[in-house]
Amino acid sequence: MAKERHDALRRTRVERMLKEARARAADSELLSRSAAKQSDADYLLSLLAFEILLKAAHLVHVGTPKRIHSYVQLFNALPAEVQSGLVKAALERMSTSADYSDMPKLLSLFSRNFISLRYPYEAYEDLSSDEYVEFGESWVARGACEEDATFVYHPEELFGLTHALERHLQAWLESSPS
């Protein structure tokens, strides 16, 4: 009886997490299309949706996830066949427009962005207004290399992995007893 209750509660929690992630993703989409867009809040909401889905997959396959933002740790804790299935599904969804060849690097970047983009002004708190402008102009003059960027975005990869996680969780819900 205790196992049945545990399974039912886990299923309910995954359903809630999936619903919340979808809501964040929908809000992100609305913001990204807004003519009045003034920030990268849409990307931050996309990262939040991804984190919720990744933690839901962790809940399904491993157990209750820790309260961390290390997407590498969360992803690496998943069974190998789940990891490879998610990457394969993301690749299928994104075709040739996304690169999943270095998942630890990509997931670390997503984690850093999720933490840093909540307070992006902190990245430049030691710069005056003039120094801030000069900093940006210098980066562009050096070729605007991704390696030197304060923030790097990979929306295609994020979209593909989010889509893969959502499909994976939906399939799990459909196959698990209610």
Secondary structure, DSSP 8 states (H G I E B T S, - for coil): -HHHHHHHHHHHHHHHHHHHHHHHHHHHHHHHH-TT--SSHHHHHHHHHHHHHHHHHHHHHT-S--S---HHHHHHHS-HHHHHHHHHHHHHHHTTS---S-HHHHHHHHHHHHHHTTSGGGGGTTS-HHHHHHHHHHHHHTT--GGG-SS---HHHHHHHHHHHHHHHHHHHHHS--
